[in-house]
Amino acid sequence: MKMKNNVLNSRLLDDSFEMEIEDIVFGGNGIGRIKGKVFFIPGVLKNEIVLARKTAEKKNFSKALPIKIIKASPERIPPSCPLAILPDGTGKTPRGFCPGCSYQHISYNEEIRIKENHFTSFISLNCPGSEKNILPPLPCPVNLNYRNKIVFKSQIDRGEVNLGYLMDDNQTVLDIPECPLANPEINKLLNELNKGPGFRHTLRDNMSLTFRHTENDGAVYWRNNPDKKDSWLKEKTVLGMISVPKNGFFQVNPCSRDILISKVSDILEKIKPGSVIDMYCGAGIFSIAAALKNIEKVIGIDSDEATIKAAEYNASTRNLKNCSFHAGDTGRMAADVFNKINPRDALLIIDPPRGGIDRRTAEGIERSGIKGIIYISCAPDTLGRDLKNILCYGYKIRSAQLIDMFPRTFHFESLTYLERD
């Protein structure tokens, strides 16, 4: 029988209690309440009843860990990773778990439903009425072994060397023998290194190891930063081969990346702009997609000089004369670049980092009067903030769509198309 605040036989002696999970919030935690006090609990699902133990007390909320699933959701599945959070049913707090995969215990269909709800919530909260233009989500064809890049940290603790991901405290490294999200060739390389005599003794405290895979180059790794003289990696895409500096940004999920490129190409084909500005262009995949549509003028901007050189090379190998690329701060360059196009016949493609659009770029967009914007985002919270501002400039959301670039985690990509009347 349910009691007030969704608590069943609540008992805060020894900080353990039973709770019904009300929902899953952005970030992957379940939320529940005891006498009005909010608790965030990982590794659970909506409507589950769990035995949990409080681990942290904050001013406005508390954190807890599940130690037993009393009533499981029908959407619960066995995690694919042995390091995913898994209450063992003994009533003890679970052992250390990897914080990266928030949804290892959830069916993939339910994961997509949760992410779609979060995406819709950010849109409706910041852009009321625009949620009617949200398109159905695009799941990833594969939800394991999809990552072409992982970054590990090393930590020396009392003579033991741990190599893996940082825990939630951003200090402790959890040793990861292999990652089920990583490309199998990356895991094979990691396994070979760990078996090698003395490999771990060559690691230093707080060193980073980056593992990358492409069909052309196979699995490679480097410590800390790669040598600037290292050869570029070659990624096979729906646009053909794309060269990328080892440390340059590139989407970590080849399947969903190609879906994203195709969606951008579809919009370009439909609206046929006279010119395209591609901000935060990286190695130039969206610029090249635009140039291949015979758009008269395509301008790519990125602050990373190495990726701009790669973008120029990628365009030159296709003999694309309608592309130009520029290295520099996007915000500082925005006004100058906008002056080089007819705004009423132009499209802006913007794919910023998780922090979203910087202030100068936002100001440039406001003054430009550019007709259309494709906003690609990996962070729905900053997307919501930026869209709210962009709508104040006279734009309307024509379509918005979730693309699941990061299965089994709470992260996802999205593509939003806006037009100015």
KOLLUM-971037 format. One record per residue (C-alpha): residue number from 1; residue in one letter; x, y, z. Coordinates in nm, 4 decimals. Layout:
BEGIN
NUM  A  X  Y  Z
...
***
This chain:
BEGIN
1  M  0.0000  0.0000  0.0000
2  K  0.1369  0.3402  -0.1007
3  M  0.1993  0.6050  0.1577
4  K  0.2461  0.9783  0.1174
5  N  0.5357  1.1003  -0.1004
6  N  0.5641  0.7593  -0.2697
7  V  0.7368  0.6095  0.0328
8  L  0.6856  0.2483  0.1333
9  N  0.7723  0.1647  0.4948
10  S  1.0127  0.4569  0.5025
11  R  1.2853  0.4135  0.7591
12  L  1.5718  0.6553  0.7852
13  L  1.7455  0.4684  1.0651
14  D  2.0916  0.3750  0.9283
15  D  2.0032  0.5952  0.6274
16  S  1.8275  0.3156  0.4365
17  F  1.4726  0.3397  0.3071
18  E  1.2252  0.2014  0.0561
19  M  1.1061  0.4315  -0.2204
20  E  0.9015  0.4294  -0.5392
21  I  1.0826  0.5988  -0.8281
22  E  0.8706  0.8764  -0.9754
23  D  1.0654  0.9387  -1.2942
24  I  1.4088  0.9473  -1.4614
25  V  1.5602  1.2959  -1.4800
26  F  1.8097  1.4275  -1.7355
27  G  2.1431  1.2883  -1.6261
28  G  2.0077  0.9362  -1.5821
29  N  1.9146  0.9359  -1.2126
30  G  1.5809  0.8281  -1.0760
31  I  1.3962  1.0758  -0.8560
32  G  1.1866  1.0045  -0.5479
33  R  1.0735  1.1878  -0.2349
34  I  1.0528  1.1284  0.1368
35  K  0.8436  1.3833  0.3276
36  G  0.9105  1.6378  0.0553
37  K  1.2852  1.5698  0.0474
38  V  1.4113  1.4936  -0.3039
39  F  1.6401  1.1957  -0.3579
40  F  1.8410  1.1178  -0.6718
41  I  1.9244  0.7507  -0.7257
42  P  2.1162  0.5957  -1.0206
43  G  2.0520  0.2558  -1.1733
44  V  1.6727  0.2537  -1.1360
45  L  1.3626  0.2930  -1.3539
46  K  1.0337  0.4747  -1.3272
47  N  0.7763  0.3031  -1.1004
48  E  1.0302  0.0655  -0.9502
49  I  1.0294  0.0151  -0.5750
50  V  1.3831  0.0063  -0.4379
51  L  1.5681  -0.0274  -0.1118
52  A  1.8250  0.2531  -0.1104
53  R  2.0863  0.3995  0.1198
54  K  2.1563  0.7710  0.1497
55  T  2.5106  0.8656  0.0479
56  A  2.5081  1.2464  0.0498
57  E  2.2972  1.5221  0.2012
58  K  2.2673  1.8559  0.0204
59  K  2.0637  2.1653  0.1018
60  N  1.7802  2.0948  -0.1417
61  F  1.8246  1.7257  -0.2190
62  S  1.9996  1.4042  -0.1189
63  K  2.1817  1.1329  -0.3098
64  A  2.1379  0.7611  -0.2588
65  L  2.2396  0.4260  -0.4051
66  P  2.0043  0.1347  -0.4707
67  I  2.0920  -0.1740  -0.2704
68  K  1.7974  -0.3926  -0.3659
69  I  1.5269  -0.3818  -0.6335
70  I  1.2075  -0.4772  -0.4507
71  K  0.9739  -0.4384  -0.7479
72  A  1.1448  -0.4314  -1.0890
73  S  1.0213  -0.2573  -1.4020
74  P  0.9405  -0.4816  -1.7008
75  E  1.1900  -0.2642  -1.8932
76  R  1.4809  -0.3735  -1.6696
77  I  1.7436  -0.5896  -1.8431
78  P  2.0762  -0.7416  -1.7301
79  P  2.3582  -0.4890  -1.7875
80  S  2.6032  -0.5700  -2.0673
81  C  2.8910  -0.4379  -1.8571
82  P  3.0031  -0.6022  -1.5321
83  L  3.0958  -0.2577  -1.4016
84  A  2.7462  -0.1121  -1.4454
85  I  2.5546  -0.0415  -1.1255
86  L  2.3763  -0.3579  -1.0156
87  P  2.2205  -0.3916  -0.6695
88  D  2.3156  -0.7385  -0.5463
89  G  2.0106  -0.7933  -0.3277
90  T  2.2097  -0.8456  -0.0069
91  G  2.1165  -0.5073  0.1353
92  K  2.4732  -0.3834  0.1041
93  T  2.5710  -0.0715  -0.0885
94  P  2.6839  -0.1736  -0.4419
95  R  3.0553  -0.1926  -0.5176
96  G  3.2194  0.0792  -0.7233
97  F  3.0494  0.1151  -1.0596
98  C  3.1272  0.2920  -1.3854
99  P  2.9344  0.6210  -1.4011
100  G  2.9394  0.6475  -1.7810
101  C  2.6509  0.4170  -1.8781
102  S  2.3386  0.5453  -1.7063
103  Y  2.1096  0.3109  -1.8993
104  Q  2.2848  -0.0275  -1.9129
105  H  1.9991  -0.1743  -1.7089
106  I  1.7213  -0.0445  -1.9372
107  S  1.5843  -0.1852  -2.2637
108  Y  1.6961  0.0254  -2.5581
109  N  1.3381  0.1112  -2.6578
110  E  1.2780  0.2479  -2.3082
111  E  1.6058  0.4395  -2.3220
112  I  1.4924  0.6128  -2.6407
113  R  1.1563  0.6939  -2.4807
114  I  1.3309  0.8495  -2.1793
115  K  1.5625  1.0552  -2.3996
116  E  1.2718  1.1686  -2.6178
117  N  1.0878  1.2882  -2.3058
118  H  1.3945  1.4821  -2.1911
119  F  1.4432  1.6399  -2.5341
120  T  1.0765  1.7380  -2.5567
121  S  1.0886  1.8849  -2.2056
122  F  1.3850  2.1100  -2.2887
123  I  1.2145  2.2308  -2.6074
124  S  0.8743  2.2927  -2.4480
125  L  1.0246  2.4630  -2.1420
126  N  1.2373  2.7072  -2.3408
127  C  1.0329  2.7343  -2.6616
128  P  0.6651  2.6827  -2.5680
129  G  0.4576  2.5643  -2.8618
130  S  0.7581  2.4432  -3.0625
131  E  0.7271  2.0880  -2.9320
132  K  0.4638  2.0265  -3.2018
133  N  0.7468  2.0407  -3.4565
134  I  0.9541  1.7666  -3.2948
135  L  1.0083  1.4734  -3.5303
136  P  1.0297  1.1080  -3.4162
137  P  1.3688  1.0169  -3.2640
138  L  1.6327  0.8344  -3.4657
139  P  1.7770  0.5442  -3.2636
140  C  2.1252  0.4119  -3.3309
141  P  2.1346  0.0880  -3.5366
142  V  2.3792  -0.0535  -3.2791
143  N  2.3868  0.0336  -2.9095
144  L  2.7120  -0.1400  -2.8078
145  N  3.0679  -0.1370  -2.9482
146  Y  2.9927  0.1828  -3.1409
147  R  3.2506  0.4275  -3.0041
148  N  3.5526  0.4988  -3.2236
149  K  3.7219  0.6891  -2.9402
150  I  3.7634  0.6475  -2.5649
151  V  3.9883  0.8376  -2.3251
152  F  4.1269  0.6696  -2.0130
153  K  4.3108  0.8190  -1.7177
154  S  4.5830  0.6473  -1.5196
155  Q  4.6106  0.6650  -1.1425
156  I  4.8728  0.5187  -0.9126
157  D  4.7195  0.4277  -0.5777
158  R  4.9471  0.2686  -0.3162
159  G  5.1542  0.1008  -0.5831
160  E  4.8541  -0.0203  -0.7840
161  V  4.7993  0.1268  -1.1322
162  N  4.4396  0.1889  -1.2342
163  L  4.3604  0.2665  -1.5975
164  G  4.0064  0.3635  -1.6906
165  Y  3.7368  0.6259  -1.6502
166  L  3.7080  0.8911  -1.3830
167  M  3.4395  0.8266  -1.1221
168  D  3.1732  1.0824  -1.0245
169  D  3.4100  1.2470  -0.7755
170  N  3.6276  1.3466  -1.0744
171  Q  3.9326  1.2169  -0.8861
172  T  3.9135  0.8392  -0.8505
173  V  3.9935  0.6238  -1.1540
174  L  3.7961  0.3017  -1.1945
175  D  4.0061  0.0334  -1.3630
176  I  3.8391  -0.0744  -1.6888
177  P  3.9697  -0.3952  -1.8524
178  E  3.7453  -0.3290  -2.1535
179  C  3.4535  -0.1021  -2.2435
180  P  3.1421  -0.2515  -2.4081
181  L  3.0744  0.0805  -2.5806
182  A  3.4132  0.0853  -2.7545
183  N  3.4860  -0.0592  -3.0955
184  P  3.5976  -0.4245  -3.0560
185  E  3.9354  -0.3422  -3.2088
186  I  3.9940  -0.0825  -2.9348
187  N  3.9159  -0.3430  -2.6694
188  K  4.1470  -0.5907  -2.8433
189  L  4.4313  -0.3362  -2.8389
190  L  4.3635  -0.2531  -2.4742
191  N  4.3706  -0.6222  -2.3847
192  E  4.7009  -0.6725  -2.5694
193  L  4.8571  -0.3757  -2.3905
194  N  4.7432  -0.4964  -2.0485
195  K  4.8894  -0.8409  -2.1182
196  G  5.2211  -0.6927  -2.2246
197  P  5.4982  -0.7276  -1.9663
198  G  5.5619  -0.4006  -1.7891
199  F  5.3029  -0.1904  -1.9791
200  R  5.1357  -0.0567  -1.6680
201  H  5.4714  0.0257  -1.5128
202  T  5.5270  0.2726  -1.7990
203  L  5.2194  0.4718  -1.6966
204  R  5.2485  0.7815  -1.4833
205  D  4.9942  0.9224  -1.2411
206  N  4.7244  1.1362  -1.4065
207  M  4.8320  1.0408  -1.7572
208  S  4.5647  1.0240  -2.0272
209  L  4.5510  0.7486  -2.2891
210  T  4.3375  0.8065  -2.5964
211  F  4.2241  0.5081  -2.8040
212  R  4.0936  0.5661  -3.1584
213  H  3.9712  0.3403  -3.4346
214  T  3.9023  0.3905  -3.8036
215  E  3.8459  0.1317  -4.0745
216  N  4.1498  0.2685  -4.2563
217  D  4.3929  0.2938  -3.9626
218  G  4.2686  0.0212  -3.7302
219  A  4.3016  0.0787  -3.3540
220  V  4.5694  0.3198  -3.2340
221  Y  4.6476  0.4952  -2.9073
222  W  4.8614  0.7738  -2.7695
223  R  4.9586  0.9098  -2.4321
224  N  4.8532  1.2621  -2.3355
225  N  4.8729  1.4589  -2.6623
226  P  4.9717  1.3142  -3.0015
227  D  5.2723  1.4498  -3.1855
228  K  5.1685  1.7297  -3.4195
229  K  5.3690  1.5556  -3.6925
230  D  5.1600  1.2375  -3.6656
231  S  4.9680  1.1378  -3.9769
232  W  4.6002  1.2244  -3.9890
233  L  4.3450  0.9519  -3.9359
234  K  4.1090  0.8658  -4.2205
235  E  3.7386  0.8164  -4.1432
236  K  3.5042  0.6409  -4.3844
237  T  3.1750  0.8338  -4.4075
238  V  2.8714  0.8668  -4.6344
239  L  3.0642  1.1529  -4.7957
240  G  3.3636  0.9307  -4.8644
241  M  3.6957  0.9358  -4.6813
242  I  3.7495  1.2266  -4.4392
243  S  4.0933  1.3057  -4.2950
244  V  4.1022  1.4133  -3.9298
245  P  4.3955  1.5152  -3.7069
246  K  4.4418  1.2676  -3.4223
247  N  4.3363  1.5207  -3.1616
248  G  4.0746  1.6871  -3.3816
249  F  3.7040  1.6675  -3.3047
250  F  3.5046  1.4026  -3.4868
251  Q  3.1828  1.2256  -3.3975
252  V  3.2473  0.9128  -3.1884
253  N  2.9624  0.7066  -3.3375
254  P  3.0079  0.6324  -3.7119
255  C  2.6526  0.4976  -3.7612
256  S  2.4723  0.7921  -3.6034
257  R  2.7226  1.0368  -3.7545
258  D  2.6236  0.9238  -4.1038
259  I  2.2552  0.9551  -4.0111
260  L  2.3249  1.3112  -3.8947
261  I  2.5124  1.4000  -4.2152
262  S  2.2257  1.2612  -4.4227
263  K  1.9691  1.4649  -4.2275
264  V  2.1701  1.7838  -4.2830
265  S  2.1992  1.6992  -4.6543
266  D  1.8212  1.6493  -4.6745
267  I  1.7574  1.9989  -4.5354
268  L  2.0132  2.1493  -4.7736
269  E  1.8463  1.9730  -5.0653
270  K  1.5044  2.0985  -4.9592
271  I  1.5816  2.4682  -4.9010
272  K  1.8660  2.5121  -5.1544
273  P  2.0354  2.8162  -4.9933
274  G  2.2651  3.0360  -5.1985
275  S  2.5377  3.0250  -4.9339
276  V  2.6232  2.8330  -4.6166
277  I  2.8277  2.9344  -4.3121
278  D  2.9523  2.6371  -4.1119
279  M  3.0625  2.7484  -3.7641
280  Y  3.2675  2.5138  -3.5440
281  C  3.3210  2.3231  -3.8692
282  G  3.5969  2.0855  -3.7541
283  A  3.7274  1.8750  -4.0429
284  G  3.4508  2.0132  -4.2637
285  I  3.1941  1.7330  -4.2962
286  F  2.8914  1.9635  -4.3066
287  S  3.0717  2.2149  -4.5299
288  I  3.1528  1.9350  -4.7727
289  A  2.7953  1.8069  -4.7567
290  A  2.6810  2.1587  -4.8529
291  A  2.9412  2.2007  -5.1280
292  L  2.8436  1.8658  -5.2799
293  K  2.4905  2.0076  -5.3159
294  N  2.6411  2.2699  -5.5514
295  I  2.5750  2.5566  -5.3119
296  E  2.7491  2.8600  -5.4543
297  K  2.9451  2.9678  -5.1461
298  V  3.0392  2.7651  -4.8376
299  I  3.2454  2.9173  -4.5552
300  G  3.3771  2.7042  -4.2679
301  I  3.5141  2.8457  -3.9419
302  D  3.6874  2.6721  -3.6524
303  S  3.9332  2.7790  -3.3842
304  D  4.1527  2.4700  -3.4357
305  E  4.4086  2.5410  -3.7089
306  A  4.4908  2.1725  -3.7534
307  T  4.1318  2.0753  -3.8288
308  I  4.0959  2.3703  -4.0660
309  K  4.3961  2.2392  -4.2613
310  A  4.2271  1.8994  -4.2692
311  A  3.9016  2.0610  -4.3894
312  E  4.0876  2.2358  -4.6707
313  Y  4.2499  1.9075  -4.7669
314  N  3.9170  1.7215  -4.7582
315  A  3.7631  1.9813  -4.9904
316  S  4.0613  1.9824  -5.2256
317  T  4.0535  1.6034  -5.2715
318  R  3.6986  1.6461  -5.4017
319  N  3.7944  1.9462  -5.6157
320  L  3.5376  2.1615  -5.4378
321  K  3.6030  2.5182  -5.5466
322  N  3.2998  2.6611  -5.3662
323  C  3.4503  2.6025  -5.0175
324  S  3.6747  2.8261  -4.8087
325  F  3.7904  2.7630  -4.4515
326  H  3.9168  3.0021  -4.1860
327  A  4.0858  2.9418  -3.8499
328  G  3.9942  3.1770  -3.5691
329  D  3.7552  3.2563  -3.2886
330  T  3.4025  3.2079  -3.4237
331  G  3.2594  3.4926  -3.2209
332  R  3.5218  3.7413  -3.3346
333  M  3.4909  3.6310  -3.6976
334  A  3.1114  3.6115  -3.7077
335  A  3.0386  3.9710  -3.8097
336  D  3.2996  3.9698  -4.0872
337  V  3.1777  3.6398  -4.2303
338  F  2.8107  3.7407  -4.2205
339  N  2.8986  4.0506  -4.4223
340  K  3.0238  3.8295  -4.7056
341  I  2.6868  3.6676  -4.7796
342  N  2.3319  3.7652  -4.8671
343  P  2.1536  3.6869  -4.5384
344  R  1.8120  3.6387  -4.7014
345  D  1.9477  3.3518  -4.9096
346  A  2.1857  3.1947  -4.6576
347  L  2.1959  2.9143  -4.4049
348  L  2.4013  2.8905  -4.0873
349  I  2.5138  2.5461  -3.9682
350  I  2.6328  2.5553  -3.6105
351  D  2.7674  2.2591  -3.4116
352  P  2.9114  2.4083  -3.0911
353  P  3.0741  2.2269  -2.7980
354  R  2.8663  2.1312  -2.4919
355  G  2.8808  2.4876  -2.3618
356  G  2.6681  2.6046  -2.6546
357  I  2.6926  2.9245  -2.8574
358  D  2.9343  3.1845  -2.7225
359  R  2.8136  3.5405  -2.6629
360  R  2.9849  3.7034  -2.9625
361  T  2.8524  3.4408  -3.2030
362  A  2.5007  3.4867  -3.0633
363  E  2.5286  3.8624  -3.1139
364  G  2.6497  3.8043  -3.4700
365  I  2.3510  3.5815  -3.5438
366  E  2.1116  3.8414  -3.4047
367  R  2.2565  4.1185  -3.6227
368  S  2.3011  3.9050  -3.9358
369  G  1.9375  3.8515  -4.0310
370  I  2.0426  3.5176  -4.1821
371  K  1.7449  3.3263  -4.3195
372  G  1.7938  2.9782  -4.1754
373  I  1.9855  2.7985  -3.9008
374  I  2.0688  2.4318  -3.8507
375  Y  2.1686  2.3906  -3.4862
376  I  2.3378  2.0586  -3.4058
377  S  2.3721  2.0004  -3.0333
378  C  2.5100  1.7354  -2.7981
379  A  2.3759  1.9140  -2.4881
380  P  1.9976  1.9697  -2.4686
381  D  2.0281  2.1979  -2.1649
382  T  2.2460  2.4560  -2.3414
383  L  2.0478  2.3964  -2.6624
384  G  1.7298  2.4977  -2.4812
385  R  1.8944  2.8141  -2.3517
386  D  2.0309  2.9055  -2.6966
387  L  1.7061  2.8322  -2.8797
388  K  1.5169  3.0537  -2.6356
389  N  1.7522  3.3402  -2.7281
390  I  1.7415  3.2677  -3.1015
391  L  1.3623  3.2736  -3.1037
392  C  1.3831  3.6252  -2.9608
393  Y  1.5689  3.7239  -3.2813
394  G  1.2592  3.6447  -3.4895
395  Y  1.3215  3.2779  -3.5757
396  K  1.0794  2.9866  -3.5524
397  I  1.1578  2.6190  -3.5067
398  R  1.0524  2.4298  -3.8191
399  S  1.1757  2.0908  -3.7036
400  A  1.3724  1.9346  -3.4182
401  Q  1.4884  1.5758  -3.3917
402  L  1.6800  1.3591  -3.1482
403  I  1.9616  1.1477  -3.2956
404  D  2.0971  0.8947  -3.0494
405  M  2.4724  0.9395  -3.0879
406  F  2.5484  0.7993  -2.7409
407  P  2.3473  0.4814  -2.6624
408  R  2.3460  0.3473  -2.3048
409  T  2.4421  0.6917  -2.1704
410  F  2.2105  0.9837  -2.0890
411  H  2.3680  1.1935  -2.3662
412  F  2.2212  1.2361  -2.7148
413  E  2.2596  1.4536  -3.0238
414  S  1.9872  1.6640  -3.1817
415  L  1.9295  1.8599  -3.4999
416  T  1.7043  2.1674  -3.4976
417  Y  1.6146  2.3692  -3.8063
418  L  1.4986  2.7299  -3.7623
419  E  1.3850  2.9921  -4.0115
420  R  1.3364  3.3657  -3.9940
421  D  1.0182  3.5086  -4.1452
***
